[in-house]
Structures are given as C-alpha cells and as structure tokens.
C-alpha cells in the first residue's frame, strides 16, 4: 500500500514541477535535485542504519515506498519549493511557500509512520521537521549560490 501511495505522490509532485513556471535553469534545478538527494540519502542512512533512531520496514513494497519518498519526493518537492520561492516577490509568500512545503513533507512522514514504513525508536516528528526546514533553507542557499556564481563575469587581462 505504501508503494502505491508514495508512487502517486511522487507522480503528483513531478507533475506540479512540470507545470509550474520555472525561475531556475535546467542546470540549477539539476544541481539542487542532486545535492538535496545526496543529503537526503546520507541523512536517512545515518539516522536509520548507523544510529538506529528509526527502524525502516523490511517489507519489500513498503521499503520501495520509502525509497521513492527519500530519493524522489523530497528532492523534487524541494525543486518545486525553490522555483516557487524565487518567483514570489513578497516575504509573506516566500514564508508561506516554505511552510507549505515543510508541512507536505511532515504529512508524508506521518503517512509513512501510519503505513508502518518507519518506526521511531529514539526519534520524533519534531526532529524530522527541523531536518526538513534545514533542508529547505539549504536548497534556497544553494540556489542563491548558483545564481551568484553564474552571474560573475570573467575578467580578461
């Protein structure tokens, strides 16, 4: 069941990404996707496998749903968030976009727990929320850093 639900969520988020007006170039979106994907995969590996704060299911279909959430949904939702964040002009809209995106990830994490994909040992939902906020701020920072580095002109002697 988790595989189906997370597959549909991933499909919806990818569809939203294809429809929204993109303020970032293909290279910028790819860089944000790859960096957030690397962080997400390593973070979950450390928390789940090394520190054993969260136990992930051993059911293959539920585990596939977990992999879709970790490797597709989180980075794609961050790309959507950064594109919408960069296209909005007011600080209130930017804050609402950030809050909505973090809320989506928290709700998907709750869904993951309800579907028995994950089980918290020495962890709680607040830690996940802090991680998601940090990941969002990181992705915004990466997008600003990429924008700044691409605007620097080469000075010839």
N, C-alpha and C positions, 0 to 999 in steps of 0.2 A: 504494500500500500504506500509506503514512504517513497519508493522509487517513482511511482506514478504521480504522486502529488508534487514531489520536487522536480520531476521532469516537466510537468505542466507549468510550475512556477518559473523554471528556467526558460521555457519557451515564451512565456508572457513577458519576462524581463528582456529577453533578446528582441522580442517584437517591439516593445516600447523603445528600446535603444535604436532600432532601425527606423522608427517613425519620427522620433524627436529631432528637432534641428540641432545639428552638432556644431558646437563652437570650437571644438578641437579637431586637429587634423588626424588623419589615419595613423600617422606615426605617434602622435601624442596619445591617442586612445590606446594604441597597442602597447606603448610603454607603461601606461597606467594599468592596463589589464595585466601585463606580465609582472610588474613589481608587486601589485597587490595580490596577485595569485601566488607568487613566491612567498610573500609574508604570510598569507592565509594558510598555505600548506605547511610551512615550517612551524607556525604558531600552533596549529592543531596537532602536529606531530609531537611537539614538545609537551603540550598540555595533556594530550591523550596517552601517548606511548611512553614518554620519558618520565614525567611527573605523576602520571596515573591519576590526575584530578577528575578526569571524565572517562567513563567507560563507553566505548562505542560497540554497537551491536555486532554480533557475528553472523547474523542472517544475511546472506548474500544480496538479496534485493533491497533490504533496508540499508545495508552498507553502501550499495550503489547510489541510493538516495542521498546518503551522507556525502559521498564523493561529488555528486552533482552540486550539492549545496556549497561545499567548500571550494570546489575548483571552477565552477561556472557561475553560480548565482551571486556569490559575494563579489568577485571582480567585475562582473557585468553590471551589477547594481551600483557599484562604485563609479563605473564609467558613466552610467546614466546620471548619477548624482553630480559628478564633476561637470558634465556638459550642461545640465540644468543650472547648476551653481554659477557657472561662467556666463550663462546667457541672462541671468537675472541681474537687475541693477540695484535694487534696494536691499539693505541689510536684513530687513524683516523676511523678505522672500528667500534670501540665502539661508537664513536660520531655519525657516520652515522646511526648506528642501533637505537640509541636513537632518533635522529632527524626523521628518517623514522617512527618510532612507534608513536611519538608525532604527526607527520603530519597525520598519518592514523586516529588518534583519533580526531584531529581537523576537518579533512574532514568529518568524520562521524557526528560530531557535526553540521557542516554546512548542511549536508544532513538532519539531524534532524530538523533543522530550515526550510529548504526548504519544507519538507514534513508536516509542521505545527504540529510537535510533541511538540516543545518548542517555546516559545516566550519570548524574553528578555525584562525585564522591566528596572531595574537598573543594568544591567549586560552587558558584551560584550564578544566577542570571545577571546580577549586578556587575560581576567581573566581565561577563560577555558584553554587556552594554558599554562598559568602559573601553574594552577592546575595540568594539565597533566604532565608537566615537573617535578613538585614536587612529584607527584605520582610515576613517573618513578625513580627518584633519591631515593625515599623511598624504592621502591621494590629492587633496587640494593643494598641499605644499609641493608635491611632485609636479602637478600641472603648472603651477606658477613658476617653478624652477625651470621646467622645459620651455615655457613661453619666454622666460627671461634669457635663457641660453640661446634660443633660436633667433632672438632679436639682436644679439650682439653682432655687430658688423666686423668684418675682418679689415684691419687697417694695413694698408700696404706701405712699405717704407719709401 
